[in-house]
Amino acid sequence: AVVSTQSTGIEKFKKEAAEMGKGSFCYAWVLDKLKSERERGITIDIALMQFETDKYDVTIIDAPGHRDFIKNMITGTSQADAAVLIVAAGTGEFEAGYAKTGQTREHLLLAFTLGVKEVIIAVNKMDTTAPPYSADRFKEIQGEVSSYLKKIGYQVPRIPFVPISGFHGDNMVVPDPKDPNPPKNNMPWFSDPRSRLDLKAKKRMSQ
């Protein structure tokens, strides 16, 4: 999901997050507004943000992933037409989330049970893999999650997997062809433009 925010607001978040020793959380503060959320570095309550495209009015529902706030996650997910599940690619992070005691499986099962059949799997923190932006790591995660998606009833061929770096912006939007200084393509092995988050989300919503 792409959130349009004035640059001055983002700069303010960066400064405040850095002062709390949580500089990497600055973008999360766009929707994480509670003091306790910012102090703990997790989403606690659901938050809504709306934006418009040429064809659609879109409402983002930011739902918590922490197990302590699963009730709020259910509240948010029950209102959704489609979901973007964020899976961390970092060494050990995916394994912790995907384990039986983790939240990745529970969130997917809850989404399916609540009738959310349109899902995008965003494999985040690709910049933290070893080596950074590892195609092998992405394929490993895609294989593991695909097996579970199939097990609970999802049509896996219809579900896009997108490797991203939310912090650096990789694969979050399609680069502007008119940009004189386009961002570096850190994942040339992922070349299907139809699977980028913004384009695929629009396609799903039009069906």
Contacts in CASP RR format, 6 or more apart in sequence:
PFRMAT RR
TARGET T0000
AUTHOR 0000-0000-0000
METHOD contacts of the structure
MODEL  1
AVVSTQSTGIEKFKKEAAEMGKGSFCYAWVLDKLKSERERGITIDIALMQ
FETDKYDVTIIDAPGHRDFIKNMITGTSQADAAVLIVAAGTGEFEAGYAK
TGQTREHLLLAFTLGVKEVIIAVNKMDTTAPPYSADRFKEIQGEVSSYLK
KIGYQVPRIPFVPISGFHGDNMVVPDPKDPNPPKNNMPWFSDPRSRLDLK
AKKRMSQ
1 60 0 8 1.000
1 84 0 8 1.000
1 197 0 8 1.000
1 201 0 8 1.000
2 51 0 8 1.000
2 172 0 8 1.000
2 173 0 8 1.000
2 197 0 8 1.000
2 198 0 8 1.000
3 30 0 8 1.000
3 31 0 8 1.000
3 49 0 8 1.000
3 51 0 8 1.000
3 60 0 8 1.000
4 51 0 8 1.000
5 30 0 8 1.000
10 26 0 8 1.000
10 27 0 8 1.000
10 30 0 8 1.000
13 26 0 8 1.000
13 27 0 8 1.000
13 29 0 8 1.000
13 30 0 8 1.000
14 23 0 8 1.000
14 26 0 8 1.000
16 26 0 8 1.000
16 29 0 8 1.000
16 38 0 8 1.000
17 23 0 8 1.000
17 24 0 8 1.000
17 25 0 8 1.000
17 26 0 8 1.000
17 29 0 8 1.000
17 38 0 8 1.000
18 26 0 8 1.000
20 38 0 8 1.000
20 39 0 8 1.000
22 38 0 8 1.000
22 41 0 8 1.000
24 167 0 8 1.000
25 32 0 8 1.000
25 38 0 8 1.000
25 41 0 8 1.000
27 166 0 8 1.000
27 167 0 8 1.000
28 41 0 8 1.000
28 43 0 8 1.000
29 38 0 8 1.000
30 49 0 8 1.000
31 43 0 8 1.000
31 47 0 8 1.000
31 49 0 8 1.000
31 60 0 8 1.000
31 62 0 8 1.000
32 38 0 8 1.000
32 41 0 8 1.000
32 42 0 8 1.000
32 43 0 8 1.000
32 44 0 8 1.000
32 47 0 8 1.000
32 62 0 8 1.000
33 47 0 8 1.000
34 44 0 8 1.000
34 45 0 8 1.000
36 44 0 8 1.000
37 43 0 8 1.000
37 44 0 8 1.000
37 45 0 8 1.000
42 64 0 8 1.000
42 65 0 8 1.000
42 66 0 8 1.000
42 69 0 8 1.000
43 62 0 8 1.000
43 63 0 8 1.000
43 64 0 8 1.000
43 65 0 8 1.000
43 66 0 8 1.000
43 69 0 8 1.000
44 64 0 8 1.000
44 66 0 8 1.000
44 69 0 8 1.000
44 72 0 8 1.000
45 64 0 8 1.000
45 69 0 8 1.000
45 72 0 8 1.000
46 61 0 8 1.000
46 62 0 8 1.000
46 63 0 8 1.000
46 64 0 8 1.000
46 72 0 8 1.000
46 73 0 8 1.000
46 75 0 8 1.000
46 76 0 8 1.000
47 61 0 8 1.000
47 62 0 8 1.000
48 59 0 8 1.000
48 60 0 8 1.000
48 61 0 8 1.000
48 62 0 8 1.000
49 59 0 8 1.000
49 60 0 8 1.000
49 62 0 8 1.000
50 57 0 8 1.000
50 58 0 8 1.000
50 59 0 8 1.000
50 60 0 8 1.000
51 58 0 8 1.000
51 60 0 8 1.000
52 58 0 8 1.000
53 202 0 8 1.000
55 202 0 8 1.000
55 206 0 8 1.000
56 202 0 8 1.000
56 205 0 8 1.000
58 205 0 8 1.000
61 76 0 8 1.000
61 77 0 8 1.000
61 79 0 8 1.000
61 80 0 8 1.000
63 72 0 8 1.000
63 73 0 8 1.000
63 75 0 8 1.000
63 76 0 8 1.000
63 77 0 8 1.000
64 70 0 8 1.000
64 72 0 8 1.000
64 73 0 8 1.000
65 73 0 8 1.000
65 103 0 8 1.000
65 107 0 8 1.000
66 103 0 8 1.000
67 102 0 8 1.000
67 103 0 8 1.000
67 106 0 8 1.000
70 106 0 8 1.000
70 110 0 8 1.000
73 107 0 8 1.000
73 110 0 8 1.000
74 110 0 8 1.000
74 114 0 8 1.000
77 83 0 8 1.000
77 107 0 8 1.000
77 110 0 8 1.000
77 111 0 8 1.000
77 114 0 8 1.000
77 116 0 8 1.000
78 114 0 8 1.000
80 111 0 8 1.000
80 114 0 8 1.000
80 116 0 8 1.000
81 116 0 8 1.000
81 118 0 8 1.000
81 205 0 8 1.000
82 116 0 8 1.000
82 118 0 8 1.000
82 119 0 8 1.000
82 120 0 8 1.000
82 201 0 8 1.000
82 204 0 8 1.000
82 205 0 8 1.000
83 111 0 8 1.000
83 116 0 8 1.000
83 118 0 8 1.000
83 119 0 8 1.000
83 120 0 8 1.000
84 119 0 8 1.000
84 120 0 8 1.000
84 122 0 8 1.000
84 197 0 8 1.000
84 201 0 8 1.000
85 104 0 8 1.000
85 107 0 8 1.000
85 108 0 8 1.000
85 111 0 8 1.000
85 119 0 8 1.000
85 120 0 8 1.000
85 121 0 8 1.000
85 122 0 8 1.000
86 122 0 8 1.000
86 124 0 8 1.000
87 94 0 8 1.000
87 97 0 8 1.000
87 98 0 8 1.000
87 104 0 8 1.000
87 121 0 8 1.000
87 122 0 8 1.000
87 123 0 8 1.000
87 124 0 8 1.000
87 141 0 8 1.000
87 145 0 8 1.000
88 94 0 8 1.000
88 97 0 8 1.000
88 124 0 8 1.000
88 125 0 8 1.000
89 123 0 8 1.000
89 124 0 8 1.000
89 125 0 8 1.000
89 126 0 8 1.000
89 128 0 8 1.000
89 129 0 8 1.000
89 137 0 8 1.000
89 138 0 8 1.000
89 141 0 8 1.000
89 163 0 8 1.000
90 125 0 8 1.000
90 128 0 8 1.000
90 129 0 8 1.000
90 137 0 8 1.000
91 128 0 8 1.000
91 129 0 8 1.000
91 130 0 8 1.000
93 125 0 8 1.000
93 128 0 8 1.000
94 104 0 8 1.000
94 141 0 8 1.000
94 144 0 8 1.000
96 102 0 8 1.000
97 103 0 8 1.000
97 104 0 8 1.000
98 104 0 8 1.000
98 105 0 8 1.000
98 144 0 8 1.000
98 145 0 8 1.000
98 148 0 8 1.000
104 145 0 8 1.000
105 148 0 8 1.000
108 119 0 8 1.000
108 145 0 8 1.000
108 148 0 8 1.000
108 149 0 8 1.000
108 152 0 8 1.000
108 154 0 8 1.000
109 152 0 8 1.000
111 119 0 8 1.000
112 152 0 8 1.000
112 153 0 8 1.000
112 154 0 8 1.000
117 154 0 8 1.000
117 155 0 8 1.000
118 204 0 8 1.000
119 149 0 8 1.000
119 154 0 8 1.000
119 159 0 8 1.000
120 159 0 8 1.000
120 160 0 8 1.000
120 162 0 8 1.000
120 197 0 8 1.000
120 200 0 8 1.000
120 201 0 8 1.000
120 204 0 8 1.000
121 142 0 8 1.000
121 145 0 8 1.000
121 159 0 8 1.000
121 160 0 8 1.000
121 161 0 8 1.000
121 162 0 8 1.000
122 162 0 8 1.000
122 164 0 8 1.000
122 197 0 8 1.000
123 138 0 8 1.000
123 141 0 8 1.000
123 142 0 8 1.000
123 161 0 8 1.000
123 162 0 8 1.000
123 163 0 8 1.000
123 164 0 8 1.000
124 164 0 8 1.000
124 165 0 8 1.000
124 166 0 8 1.000
125 165 0 8 1.000
125 166 0 8 1.000
125 167 0 8 1.000
126 132 0 8 1.000
126 133 0 8 1.000
126 134 0 8 1.000
126 137 0 8 1.000
126 138 0 8 1.000
126 163 0 8 1.000
126 164 0 8 1.000
126 165 0 8 1.000
126 170 0 8 1.000
126 186 0 8 1.000
126 187 0 8 1.000
127 133 0 8 1.000
127 165 0 8 1.000
127 167 0 8 1.000
127 168 0 8 1.000
127 170 0 8 1.000
127 186 0 8 1.000
129 137 0 8 1.000
129 138 0 8 1.000
130 137 0 8 1.000
132 186 0 8 1.000
133 163 0 8 1.000
133 165 0 8 1.000
133 170 0 8 1.000
133 186 0 8 1.000
133 187 0 8 1.000
135 187 0 8 1.000
135 189 0 8 1.000
135 190 0 8 1.000
138 161 0 8 1.000
138 163 0 8 1.000
138 190 0 8 1.000
141 161 0 8 1.000
142 161 0 8 1.000
145 161 0 8 1.000
146 156 0 8 1.000
146 159 0 8 1.000
146 161 0 8 1.000
149 156 0 8 1.000
149 159 0 8 1.000
150 156 0 8 1.000
160 195 0 8 1.000
160 200 0 8 1.000
161 195 0 8 1.000
162 171 0 8 1.000
162 190 0 8 1.000
162 195 0 8 1.000
162 196 0 8 1.000
162 197 0 8 1.000
162 200 0 8 1.000
163 170 0 8 1.000
163 171 0 8 1.000
163 187 0 8 1.000
163 190 0 8 1.000
164 170 0 8 1.000
164 171 0 8 1.000
164 172 0 8 1.000
164 197 0 8 1.000
165 171 0 8 1.000
165 186 0 8 1.000
166 172 0 8 1.000
168 186 0 8 1.000
169 183 0 8 1.000
170 183 0 8 1.000
170 186 0 8 1.000
170 187 0 8 1.000
171 187 0 8 1.000
171 190 0 8 1.000
171 196 0 8 1.000
171 197 0 8 1.000
172 196 0 8 1.000
172 197 0 8 1.000
172 198 0 8 1.000
173 196 0 8 1.000
173 197 0 8 1.000
173 198 0 8 1.000
174 193 0 8 1.000
174 196 0 8 1.000
174 198 0 8 1.000
174 199 0 8 1.000
175 182 0 8 1.000
175 183 0 8 1.000
176 182 0 8 1.000
193 199 0 8 1.000
194 200 0 8 1.000
194 203 0 8 1.000
END
